[in-house]
Amino acid sequence: MYCPGCGNKVDGDRRFCPRCGRQLPGTTRQDTGNQPAPVSRPRPVSRPVSRPAQYAQQPAQEQPKEETPKKPRRKATILVAAVVGILLLCLGVALYVADKRAKEVAPVSVVLAVKAYSLDAQSSRIPVKVQGTDVHGNPVDEQQWVSYTGKGVRVPRGTYTIVALGSPIASDGTVYAYTQTTLQVTIGSDVEPGGTLTAPQNQPLELTPIDALEVTDQQIDDAVAWIERDPQFADDASGAGSGSGSGSGSSLIGSSQAGSGASRAKAVAQRLRAAAIARRDKAVEAKKKADEEAAAAQKAAEEAAAKKAEEEAAAAKEAEHQQLIAAAQAAGYQVLVGTVQTGFSADDICARLGVANPNPGSSGGTYDVILLDSPTNVSGNSVDGPSTRTVQTAGLPGIDPSTNGQHVAVAAASGIFASDTQGVYVPITFGGCQVLYTD
């Protein structure tokens, strides 16, 4: 059969011309099972057949396509499918690797052993710097905050150095020294990504309280500045509860406290600043009181010691005086103790003693006398013979005028009484007069 479209010879029972794709005559019915068997006819001799011009010039797009796929198109389809499969496999591998890598660097919560006297839930947190490398060698350099429970540091598995950056303020106002606080932390493969590592108790994050008397305004201001920068307040204000230092276990802010993170931070900072200043003022007042009490006690002790020393010196002096008196008396002298007065008249002596002169109009003149501390028995001779009289004053012939007004003890030999002496003053003529001691 020849194609009426292009004249191409078509063998067999094809429905379409393999050259131009035109449907061949007599092939419109699909089911040929009930058709009578074709009658064999002599095949005509091949001869050139002229093609009608209208068939030769018919556009190709109007001719039906053969339904059987061509081999080049099938190969292209297989190639595209293979490339897509490879790309999907690579994407799956990449997603798996990325997911595994993301899990490996999931932050681990590090719970430190915090050692800081009086730090509690109402205290501020400790600012720290965390530096090191994660399991993939990536550098880590972050600023985080640690609560009194040791919570707050979150980093991927790796090796890190944790350094305190500043001081918290405890609820009682305690401020801390922090410059020597450094820890080494290693998070190994035995810790699950996203898990928790509890640092050893023998490696604490230790802060040393500064003596309240030594805390400066600058140290308090620095600690307050860290409180105002703590991201915990922003997290609490937004209600997110996430971010650096979340899950710290701190109850620094009450849930009923209103305001933004910044206002909350300032409120807490003001409260803790006031506590720090009050702690210092209380210590200053206590020291002042203690100093005053110590000074008073010291003064009392010094006075008591001086009094004791004075008493001991007086006792020693008195003992020495008694020895001198005893020695003079043993030598036969009379010992007179009193105040020396030189150039006194009888009237002066009586006026000094506060008595009337018992011998008015007696002989005048002046006397060097000793006003006795107490009435004293004096032995001597008078015109009436030997006698002993109790007198309040006695004459001191030959006394050194430089002793005037001094309290002395003198040793005098027995003298001679005037017959009219009646115990007020005794102008005795001593055989000798010696000053034993002067107070």
C-alpha positions as CSV (number, residue, x, y, z in Angstrom):
1,M,0.0,0.0,0.0
2,Y,1.1,3.5,-0.8
3,C,0.5,6.5,1.4
4,P,-1.9,8.8,-0.3
5,G,-0.2,11.7,1.4
6,C,3.5,11.2,0.5
7,G,3.4,8.3,-1.8
8,N,5.6,6.2,0.5
9,K,5.2,2.5,0.3
10,V,3.7,1.1,3.5
11,D,4.1,-2.6,4.3
12,G,1.9,-4.7,6.6
13,D,-1.2,-3.5,8.5
14,R,0.0,-0.1,9.7
15,R,-2.7,2.4,10.3
16,F,-0.4,5.4,9.8
17,C,2.4,6.3,7.4
18,P,5.7,6.0,9.2
19,R,7.0,8.9,7.0
20,C,4.3,11.6,7.2
21,G,2.1,10.1,9.9
22,R,-1.1,10.2,7.8
23,Q,-3.8,7.7,8.5
24,L,-3.9,5.1,5.7
25,P,-7.2,4.3,3.8
26,G,-9.2,1.3,5.0
27,T,-7.9,1.4,8.6
28,T,-10.6,3.3,10.4
29,R,-12.1,0.4,12.2
30,Q,-10.3,-0.9,15.3
31,D,-11.9,-4.4,15.5
32,T,-11.2,-6.5,12.4
33,G,-11.9,-9.9,14.0
34,N,-15.3,-10.4,12.2
35,Q,-14.1,-9.2,8.8
36,P,-13.7,-11.8,6.0
37,A,-10.1,-12.8,5.2
38,P,-8.5,-10.6,2.6
39,V,-8.4,-12.0,-0.9
40,S,-5.0,-12.2,-2.3
41,R,-4.6,-10.2,-5.4
42,P,-1.8,-9.9,-7.8
43,R,0.5,-7.2,-6.6
44,P,0.7,-4.5,-9.3
45,V,4.0,-3.6,-10.8
46,S,5.7,-0.8,-9.0
47,R,5.7,2.4,-10.9
48,P,6.2,6.0,-10.0
49,V,3.1,7.6,-8.8
50,S,2.7,11.2,-9.2
51,R,1.9,13.0,-6.0
52,P,-0.8,15.5,-6.0
53,A,0.5,18.9,-5.2
54,Q,-2.1,19.4,-2.6
55,Y,-0.9,16.4,-0.6
56,A,2.8,17.3,-1.0
57,Q,2.4,20.8,0.4
58,Q,0.1,19.9,3.3
59,P,1.5,21.3,6.6
60,A,3.1,18.7,8.9
61,Q,1.4,20.0,12.0
62,E,-2.0,19.1,10.7
63,Q,-1.0,15.5,10.3
64,P,-1.7,13.1,13.2
65,K,1.2,11.8,15.2
66,E,2.0,8.1,15.6
67,E,1.1,6.9,19.1
68,T,4.1,4.7,19.4
69,P,6.9,6.5,21.5
70,K,10.1,7.2,19.8
71,K,13.3,5.7,21.4
72,P,15.3,9.0,21.8
73,R,12.4,10.5,23.9
74,R,12.3,7.5,26.1
75,K,16.0,7.7,26.8
76,A,15.7,11.4,27.7
77,T,12.9,10.6,30.2
78,I,15.0,7.9,31.9
79,L,18.0,10.3,32.1
80,V,15.8,13.0,33.7
81,A,14.4,10.6,36.2
82,A,17.9,9.4,37.1
83,V,19.1,13.0,37.7
84,V,16.1,13.8,39.8
85,G,16.6,10.7,41.9
86,I,20.2,11.5,42.5
87,L,19.3,15.1,43.5
88,L,16.7,13.8,45.9
89,L,19.2,11.4,47.4
90,C,21.7,14.2,47.8
91,L,19.1,16.4,49.4
92,G,18.1,13.7,51.8
93,V,21.7,13.1,52.8
94,A,22.3,16.8,53.2
95,L,19.1,17.1,55.4
96,Y,20.2,14.1,57.5
97,V,23.7,15.6,58.0
98,A,22.3,19.0,58.8
99,D,19.8,17.5,61.3
100,K,22.5,15.5,62.9
101,R,24.9,18.4,63.1
102,A,22.1,20.6,64.5
103,K,21.4,18.0,67.2
104,E,25.1,17.8,68.0
105,V,25.3,21.5,68.7
106,A,22.0,21.7,70.6
107,P,22.8,23.7,73.8
108,V,23.6,21.8,77.0
109,S,22.4,23.3,80.3
110,V,25.4,23.6,82.6
111,V,24.7,23.7,86.4
112,L,27.6,25.2,88.2
113,A,28.4,24.8,91.9
114,V,28.0,28.4,93.2
115,K,29.7,29.3,96.5
116,A,28.7,32.8,97.6
117,Y,27.7,33.5,101.2
118,S,24.1,34.9,101.6
119,L,23.3,34.7,97.8
120,D,19.7,33.6,97.5
121,A,16.5,33.8,95.3
122,Q,16.0,37.5,95.9
123,S,19.6,38.3,94.9
124,S,20.8,39.4,91.4
125,R,22.5,37.0,89.1
126,I,26.2,36.6,88.4
127,P,27.4,37.9,84.9
128,V,29.9,35.5,83.3
129,K,31.7,35.2,80.0
130,V,31.8,31.8,78.3
131,Q,34.6,31.3,75.9
132,G,35.8,28.2,74.0
133,T,35.1,25.9,71.1
134,D,32.2,23.5,70.4
135,V,32.6,19.9,69.1
136,H,33.0,21.1,65.5
137,G,35.8,23.6,66.5
138,N,33.6,26.6,66.1
139,P,34.5,29.5,68.5
140,V,32.0,30.4,71.2
141,D,32.2,33.7,73.0
142,E,29.0,34.6,74.9
143,Q,27.9,36.6,77.9
144,Q,25.5,34.8,80.2
145,W,24.1,35.0,83.7
146,V,24.2,32.4,86.5
147,S,21.7,32.3,89.4
148,Y,22.4,31.3,93.0
149,T,21.4,27.8,92.1
150,G,24.1,27.6,89.5
151,K,21.8,27.5,86.5
152,G,22.0,29.8,83.5
153,V,24.9,28.7,81.2
154,R,23.8,27.0,78.0
155,V,26.4,26.0,75.4
156,P,26.9,23.2,72.8
157,R,29.2,20.3,73.7
158,G,32.8,21.4,73.8
159,T,35.5,22.9,76.0
160,Y,35.0,26.3,77.7
161,T,36.4,28.7,80.2
162,I,33.8,30.5,82.4
163,V,35.0,33.8,83.9
164,A,33.0,36.0,86.3
165,L,32.5,39.5,84.9
166,G,31.0,41.3,87.8
167,S,29.5,41.1,91.3
168,P,25.9,40.3,92.0
169,I,24.2,42.0,95.0
170,A,22.7,39.6,97.6
171,S,19.3,40.4,99.1
172,D,21.0,41.5,102.3
173,G,23.2,43.9,100.4
174,T,26.4,41.8,100.2
175,V,28.7,42.8,97.4
176,Y,31.4,40.3,96.2
177,A,35.0,40.2,94.9
178,Y,35.0,38.2,91.7
179,T,38.3,38.9,89.8
180,Q,39.9,35.5,90.6
181,T,36.8,33.5,89.7
182,T,37.6,31.2,86.7
183,L,36.3,27.7,85.8
184,Q,37.2,25.2,83.1
185,V,34.2,23.1,81.8
186,T,34.3,20.3,79.3
187,I,31.1,18.9,77.9
188,G,32.0,15.5,76.3
189,S,30.2,13.0,74.1
190,D,28.7,11.3,77.2
191,V,26.3,14.3,77.6
192,E,23.3,14.2,75.3
193,P,22.8,17.3,73.1
194,G,20.1,19.4,74.8
195,G,20.8,17.6,78.1
196,T,22.2,18.8,81.4
197,L,25.8,18.7,82.8
198,T,26.3,19.2,86.6
199,A,29.7,20.7,87.3
200,P,31.8,19.1,90.1
201,Q,31.2,20.5,93.6
202,N,35.0,20.8,94.1
203,Q,35.2,23.3,91.3
204,P,32.7,26.0,92.4
205,L,32.1,29.4,91.0
206,E,33.2,31.1,94.2
207,L,32.7,34.7,95.2
208,T,34.2,36.3,98.3
209,P,32.0,38.8,100.2
210,I,33.6,42.2,100.6
211,D,33.7,43.6,104.1
212,A,30.8,46.0,104.4
213,L,33.1,48.7,105.7
214,E,35.3,48.4,102.6
215,V,32.6,48.5,99.9
216,T,32.8,51.6,97.7
217,D,30.2,53.5,95.8
218,Q,31.9,52.5,92.6
219,Q,31.6,48.8,93.4
220,I,27.9,49.2,94.2
221,D,27.3,51.2,90.9
222,D,29.1,48.5,88.9
223,A,27.0,45.7,90.4
224,V,23.8,47.7,89.7
225,A,24.8,48.2,86.1
226,W,25.0,44.4,85.6
227,I,21.5,44.0,87.1
228,E,20.1,46.5,84.6
229,R,21.7,44.6,81.7
230,D,20.4,41.1,82.8
231,P,18.3,39.7,79.9
232,Q,16.1,37.9,82.4
233,F,14.0,41.0,82.9
234,A,13.2,41.3,79.2
235,D,12.3,37.6,79.1
236,D,10.0,37.9,82.1
237,A,8.4,41.1,80.7
238,S,7.5,39.4,77.4
239,G,6.4,36.2,79.0
240,A,8.7,34.2,76.7
241,G,10.9,32.8,79.4
242,S,13.5,32.0,76.8
243,G,16.9,33.4,75.8
244,S,20.1,33.7,77.7
245,G,19.9,32.4,81.2
246,S,16.3,31.1,81.0
247,G,15.5,28.4,83.5
248,S,17.8,29.9,86.0
249,G,15.8,29.1,89.0
250,S,15.8,32.7,90.1
251,S,12.8,34.3,91.8
252,L,14.2,37.8,91.6
253,I,11.0,39.3,90.2
254,G,7.6,38.6,91.5
255,S,5.0,37.6,88.9
256,S,2.7,40.4,90.0
257,Q,5.3,43.1,89.4
258,A,4.2,45.2,86.4
259,G,6.2,47.1,83.9
260,S,8.6,46.4,81.0
261,G,11.9,44.5,81.4
262,A,13.8,47.8,81.7
263,S,11.5,49.1,84.4
264,R,11.7,45.8,86.3
265,A,15.4,45.8,86.1
266,K,15.6,49.3,87.5
267,A,13.2,48.5,90.3
268,V,15.3,45.5,91.3
269,A,18.5,47.5,90.9
270,Q,17.2,50.2,93.2
271,R,16.1,47.7,95.8
272,L,19.5,46.0,95.9
273,R,21.4,49.2,95.8
274,A,19.5,50.4,98.8
275,A,20.3,47.1,100.6
276,A,24.0,47.4,99.8
277,I,24.1,51.0,101.1
278,A,22.1,50.1,104.2
279,R,24.5,47.2,104.9
280,R,27.5,49.5,104.7
281,D,25.9,52.3,106.8
282,K,24.9,49.7,109.4
283,A,28.5,48.4,109.5
284,V,29.9,52.0,109.8
285,E,27.5,52.8,112.6
286,A,28.4,49.5,114.4
287,K,32.1,50.2,114.0
288,K,31.6,53.8,115.3
289,K,29.8,52.5,118.3
290,A,32.4,49.7,118.9
291,D,35.2,52.3,118.5
292,E,33.5,54.5,121.1
293,E,33.0,51.6,123.5
294,A,36.6,50.5,122.9
295,A,37.9,54.0,123.5
296,A,35.8,54.3,126.7
297,A,37.0,51.0,127.9
298,Q,40.6,51.9,127.0
299,K,40.3,55.2,128.9
300,A,38.8,53.4,131.9
301,A,41.5,50.9,131.8
302,E,44.1,53.5,131.5
303,E,42.6,55.5,134.4
304,A,42.4,52.4,136.5
305,A,45.9,51.5,135.7
306,A,47.1,55.1,136.5
307,K,45.1,55.0,139.7
308,K,46.6,51.7,140.6
309,A,50.1,52.9,139.7
310,E,49.5,56.0,141.8
311,E,48.2,54.0,144.7
312,E,51.1,51.7,144.4
313,A,53.5,54.6,144.2
314,A,51.9,56.2,147.2
315,A,52.0,53.0,149.1
316,A,55.7,52.6,148.2
317,K,56.3,56.2,149.2
318,E,54.4,55.8,152.4
319,A,56.4,52.7,153.2
320,E,59.6,54.6,152.5
321,H,58.4,57.5,154.8
322,Q,57.5,55.1,157.6
323,Q,60.9,53.6,157.4
324,L,62.5,57.1,157.7
325,I,60.2,58.0,160.6
326,A,61.0,54.7,162.3
327,A,64.7,55.3,161.9
328,A,64.5,58.9,163.3
329,Q,62.4,57.8,166.2
330,A,64.8,55.0,166.9
331,A,67.6,57.6,167.0
332,G,65.7,59.5,169.7
333,Y,64.2,62.3,167.5
334,Q,60.7,63.5,167.5
335,V,59.0,63.4,164.1
336,L,56.6,66.2,163.2
337,V,54.5,66.0,160.0
338,G,52.9,69.1,158.6
339,T,53.2,72.2,156.5
340,V,56.1,74.6,156.9
341,Q,55.3,78.2,157.3
342,T,58.1,80.8,157.8
343,G,57.9,84.4,159.0
344,F,54.6,83.9,160.9
345,S,53.7,85.9,164.0
346,A,51.7,84.4,166.8
347,D,48.6,86.1,165.6
348,D,49.2,84.8,162.0
349,I,49.6,81.3,163.4
350,C,46.4,81.5,165.4
351,A,44.5,82.9,162.5
352,R,45.8,80.1,160.2
353,L,44.7,77.6,162.8
354,G,41.3,79.3,163.1
355,V,41.7,79.8,166.9
356,A,42.0,82.8,169.2
357,N,45.5,83.7,170.3
358,P,45.7,82.3,173.9
359,N,48.6,84.6,174.7
360,P,47.4,88.0,173.6
361,G,50.1,90.6,174.1
362,S,52.8,88.0,174.2
363,S,56.2,88.7,172.9
364,G,56.1,89.7,169.2
365,G,58.4,88.6,166.5
366,T,58.0,86.0,163.7
367,Y,58.5,82.3,163.8
368,D,59.3,79.5,161.5
369,V,56.8,76.8,162.4
370,I,55.2,73.6,161.2
371,L,51.5,73.4,161.1
372,L,50.9,69.8,162.2
373,D,48.5,67.6,160.2
374,S,46.9,66.6,163.5
375,P,47.4,67.4,167.2
376,T,50.7,65.8,168.2
377,N,52.4,65.0,171.5
378,V,55.7,66.8,171.9
379,S,58.1,66.2,174.7
380,G,60.5,68.9,176.1
381,N,61.7,70.8,179.0
382,S,60.2,74.0,180.3
383,V,60.9,76.2,183.2
384,D,58.5,74.1,185.1
385,G,60.4,70.9,184.3
386,P,60.1,68.1,181.7
387,S,56.7,67.6,180.3
388,T,54.7,66.4,177.3
389,R,52.2,68.6,175.6
390,T,49.7,68.1,172.8
391,V,50.2,70.9,170.3
392,Q,49.0,71.9,166.8
393,T,52.0,73.8,165.9
394,A,55.7,73.8,166.8
395,G,58.5,76.1,166.2
396,L,61.3,75.0,163.8
397,P,64.4,77.0,164.6
398,G,67.0,76.7,161.8
399,I,64.5,75.4,159.2
400,D,65.5,76.1,155.6
401,P,63.3,78.9,154.3
402,S,63.1,77.1,150.9
403,T,60.7,74.6,152.5
404,N,58.1,77.3,153.0
405,G,54.7,76.0,152.1
406,Q,55.8,72.4,151.6
407,H,54.4,69.4,153.4
408,V,57.3,67.8,155.2
409,A,58.3,65.4,158.0
410,V,61.0,66.7,160.2
411,A,63.1,65.0,162.9
412,A,63.7,67.3,165.9
413,A,65.6,66.9,169.1
414,S,63.8,67.5,172.3
415,G,63.3,71.2,172.8
416,I,62.4,73.7,175.5
417,F,58.8,74.8,176.0
418,A,57.8,78.3,176.9
419,S,56.0,78.2,180.2
420,D,53.0,80.0,178.8
421,T,52.5,77.8,175.8
422,Q,49.1,76.3,175.9
423,G,49.0,74.0,173.0
424,V,48.5,76.5,170.2
425,Y,52.0,77.1,169.1
426,V,55.2,75.9,170.7
427,P,58.3,78.0,170.1
428,I,60.7,75.1,170.7
429,T,64.4,75.6,170.8
430,F,65.4,72.3,169.2
431,G,68.8,70.8,169.6
432,G,68.6,70.1,165.8
433,C,66.0,69.9,163.0
434,Q,66.3,67.6,160.0
435,V,63.8,67.3,157.1
436,L,63.1,63.6,156.6
437,Y,61.1,63.9,153.4
438,T,59.0,66.3,151.4
439,D,55.8,65.3,149.6
